[in-house]
Amino acid sequence: MNGQTVLTLMGDRVLGSERVRRQRISRFLLTLPAFVAGIGLLHYARHLGLSDGANAWWLTWYVAGGLGLFYALLRMGWAVHSSDPDLMIERSVFAIVALLMVYAWGGSARSNALLLLSLVVVQGMFTLSPRQTLVVGGLSVLLLGLTMAYISHQDPQRYPPLLELLRFILVAFGMIGLSMVARQVQQLRRKLVQQKAELQVALERVQRLGQRDALTDLVNRRHMLELIEYELKRQARGHAPACCVAMVDLDWFKRINDTHGHAVGDQVLRGFAHVTTKLLRTTDVVARWGGEEFLILLPCTDLPQAMATLERLRLHLCHARLAEDIVPKLQVTVSIGVAQHQHGELLDHFLDRADQAMYAAKSAGRNVVRSAPMDVSDVAP
């Protein structure tokens, strides 16, 4: 087992193997240096004789126990389905209490805890909601004021009330300002996220318009060519069996337009698209090829299977009412030509054989299915 494998296994043990949970625990671990700095500050004050040693150890055990509990909860995914899966509100309150303990017990070195206190608000800037950020900032100011009032009352000689009041005013204004900035940053982030989602929807709509026929919502000619080329490449690599394409022409469609109008003709086209896509397999693709002509791609289908499928489609369309809402008794038939792809056959030749088979179906009296003969005259070497 090499070193990289060992590190990977250790990372999975510490962070977990699930991607989102790993990211969540990684963000949590990034907060550890701030807690270490707070504990180190209090122990340094103890070393200088500015703080009680028992208080330093109380803080150490409080931080160690709290961090261990939060790590276990995140590692188990305890709050994964809640609105705050990172437990940021609870962790923020925990951090505020720890830093106020440093401030109360840190002696003359306690002012450094105020800088770390501002980091709590900054950290929440990227995970909490704007309202939650204001709550955390307000809670920081409130608890800081209570802490300052308590230590000033307990030891006014060491913590002069007037000095603590001035310090509180400065920190309070700073924390409130920082909370407001954090709130504005979060609102901007949410706006950017919303704009990104709207842009993604717009791009998907544009992509769909570029791939779909506006009238029938079927795949258009250009996208169908891409799908057939992809299928032929799969077949050439040996990853898929033979496929077939079928050229479908609606019989006497011009007569329908001339007799009933273009609105009925459009309804017939939409009705054909609906009936065909419903009858065929989900893996089959129907495209509007042009006018009243359609092309059907039948992946992983040989010629006998394709003939049976298309004959069933032809019979179904004979009895369907494609414009029932407008002309209830209108019957529409189709002429279908189908070709099976041969190994190495060029795309144009493949489609041309299906087209010729479709014209053979029309010449045979329409409302029939004809297959293209196997022809290797245009097979690539």
N, C-alpha and C positions, 0 to 999 in steps of 0.2 A: 504494500500500500504506500503510494508516494505521498509527499508532503501536501500537494494540492488536494488530494482526496481526503486527507486527514482534516485539513482546514474546512473543506466543504461539509464533512460530517459534523465537525464542531459547530459550524455556522447553523446547520439544520437543528442541532440540539439546542442551541441558544435562541435562535430566532424563529425556528419552525420552518417548514417546507412550503407553506402556503404564501404566495407572493404578497398579498395585501397585509397579512399578519406580520410578515417579516418587515415590511416598511413601517408598520405601526410600532413594532418593538424597537426598530432602529431609531426612530424619532424619539422614543422614550429614553433610550440609552444616551442620546446626545445631551440630555439634561443632567446627566450624572456629574459632569465637571463643575456645574454651579453648586450642587450640593456638597461636593468634596471641598470646594473653595470655602463655603460657609462653615463647614466643620473645621477645616484647617485654620480658619480665621479665629474661631473660638478657642481652639487648642493653643494657638499662638498667644492669644490674650492670657490664657491660663499660665503658659510658660513665663510670660512677663509679669505675672502676678496681678493682672488686671481683671481676672475673672476667676470664679470659683471652679475648681476642677470637677466637682460633682455635676455642675451645670453642663460642662463640656461633654461629659459622658452621657448625661441625659439626652442631649441633642443628638449625639452619635447613635444611640440606640433608637431614638425616635425616627431618625432619617433612615437608618438601616432597615428597621422593621417596615416602615411605610413603603420604601422603594421595593423591598422584597414582595410585599403584598401586591403592589401595582404590577410588578413584573409577572407574578403568577396569574393575576386576573387577565392581563393582556395575552399572555402565552396560552391560556386556556380559551381565549376568545369569549370571555364572560359577558362582555357588553357589545358583542359584534352586531347584534340586531337592534341596538338602541340608537337614539339620535346622536349620541356622543360615544362612539366606539373607542376613542382614544382616552376616555375618562379624563378629559382635560379640565372640566370643572372641579372634580375631586382632587386631581393632581395640583391644580392651581391653588386651591385652599390649603392643601398640605404644604406646598412650597411657601406660601405666605406665612403660615404659622411657624415653619422652620426658620425662616429669615427673621421674623420678629423675635424669636427666641435668641438668635444671634445678636440682634440689636439690644435686647434687654440684658443679656449676660456678657456682652462683648467689651464692656468698659469703654475706654477711650478709642478703641478700634472699631466700635460698633457702627460708625458712619459708613463703613464699606458695605454693610449689609443693605443699605438703601439702594446702592447701585444694582446689586443683585435682585432687589425687589422689583426694579423696573423691567428686568428681563422676563419676569413672569407675564407681564402684560404683553411684551414683545412676542413671546412664544405663542401666546394665545391668539395673536394677530392672524396667524396662518391656519388656525383650526377652529376657533370659536366663532359663533355668529356675532354680528355687531352688538346685539343686545347683551349677549353673554360677556363680551369684552368690557362693556361699560359696567356690568355687575362685578366682574373681577377687579377692575380698577377701583370702583367705589368701595368694595370690600377691603381692598388693600389700604385705602386711605382711612377707613373706619377703624380697622384693627390696629393700624399704626398709631392713630390718635389715642385709642384706649391704652395701648402699650406705653406710649410716652407719658400719658397722664398717670398711669400706675407707677412707673419707676420714679417719676418726679415726686409723687406723693410718698413713696416708700423711702427715698433717699434724696431729698432736695439739695443736699450739699454736693453730692456727686452728679446729680442730674438737675441743674437749675431749671425751674418751671418756665421762666421767660425764654431761656435758650431753646428748650424743647418746643415751646410754642412757635418760636420763629422757624425752627427747623421743620416743624410739622407743616406750617403754612407753605414754605418753599417746596417741600416734597409733595404736598397735596396738590398744589397748582401744577407741578411737574407731572404727577401721575394722571391728573385729570386731562391735561393737554396731551399726554402720551396716549391715553385711552381714546380721546377724540380722533387723533391721527390714526390709531389702529382701526377705529371704526370706519374711517374714510377709506383706508387701504382695503379693508374687507369688502366694503360696498363696491369698490372698484374691481376687486377680484371677482366678486359675484357677477358684476356686469360683464366682465370679460368672459367668464364661463358661460353666461347666457348668450352672449354674442357668438361665442365659439359653437355652441349648440345650434343656434339659428343658422350659422354659416354651414354647418354640417348638413342640416336639413335642406338648405338651399342647394348645396353641392349634389346631394343625393337626388333632388328633384331635377336638377340640370342633367345629371347623368342618366336619370330615367327617361327624360325627354329625348336625350340623344340616342337611347337604345330602343324606344318604344314608338309604335305607330299611334298618332294622336287619336284617330277615329276608333280603332279596335282595341287599343292597348296591348296589341301583340308585339312581339319582337320585330324591329324593323329590318330592312334588307341588310344594312351595313353590319348590324350586330349579329345577325344570323350567319353572315359569312365568317365572322370571327369565331362563332361557336362551332361551325363546321370545320374550320381549319384546326381548331383545338382538338376536336374529336378525331380528325385524321392523324394528327400528330400522336395522340394517345395510341391509336391503332398501329401506327408505324413503329412505335417503341415496344409494341407487344403487350401493352397494358389493357387493351380492350379488343373484343372481337369485332367482326364486321358491323358496319352501320348502313342504314338506308336513308335516302331522302325521297320525298314524294312531292311532286308538283301538282297542285290542285287548282282547277279552274271552275268557277261557277258558271253553269250552262245558261246561255241566253241572258246574261246579265244586262247587256245593253237594252234588250227588250223590256226588262223590268224597269229600268230608268225611264225609258221612253213612255211606257204605259202608265206607271204609277208615280213617277217623279223621283228625284234624287233623294228625298227624305226617306222613302221606302227603300231605295237602294242602299243608303247608309245603314238603315236598320237591319237589312239582310246581311251586310258585312259584319256588323256587330253581333248579330245572332249566330252567324257561322263561327265566329271567333269563340263565343261563349260555349256553344255546343261541342265544338271540336276539342277545346282545352279540357272540358269536363269529361269527355269520353276517353281521351288518350291517357297514357301514363304520366305521372308527374315528371319523369325523366325525359319525356318527349317534348320537343319545342316546336311551336307553331309561329310562323312569321308571315306578315303581310309582304308579299314579294313585289306587288305593284298592281294597282287597279283592282280587278276581281281575282287575281292570282295569289295563291298562298303556297308557302313551302313548309313542309313538315320534316323535321330531323328526328329519326328514330335510332337512338344510340343502342349499341349491343343487340342489334336485331338483324337476322338474315332475311333473305328475300321471301321465303315462304311465310315466315312470321309477319313480315311487313304486309304482304298481300292479304293475309287473314285479317289483320288489324284494319287496314284501309277498306276492305270489303265491308267489314262491320260498320265502319264510319259512313260509308256510302249509303248503306241500307238505312241507317239511322237518320241521315239527312233527308232521305226521300220522304219520311213521315214527319219530320220536324216542321214547325211553323216558325220560320226565322223572323217574320215580321207580323206576328200574331196580333199585336196591339194596333196595327194600322190596317193590314190586309189579312184577315184571319185565314182565308182559304189559299193563300199564296204558297205554292210548293216550289222548292228549289232543288235541283239536282247538281251533281258535280262530276267532272271528268278528272280522273287521277292517273298520273304516270309515276311509277316508282322505279328506283334504280338502287342496286346494292354496290357499295364501293368495293373496288378491287385493289389489292395491295399495290401500292406505287402509283395508282391512278391520279392524274392531276385534277385539281378541284374544278376547273372550268369544264373539263370533259365529263366529270362525274355529274355535274348539274345539267349539262347539255343532254346527257342520256335520259335523265328524268324528264326534261322538257320535251324531248322527242317522244317519249312514252306517253306523255300527257296529250300531245297532238295526235298520237295514234288512237288514244281513247276517244278523242273528239271525232276523228274520222270514222271510228267504228259505230257512231251513232250517239255518242255522249252517254253519261250516267253509267260509266263502266270504269274498271280499274285495269290498267295495262302495265306490264313490267318491261323494263328495258333489257334487251339481250346483253349478255356479257361480251365486252369488246375490249381488247387489250391493245388496240392500235395506238392509244395515246397514253400508255403506261410509262412512267419515267423509268429509266434504267437503274 
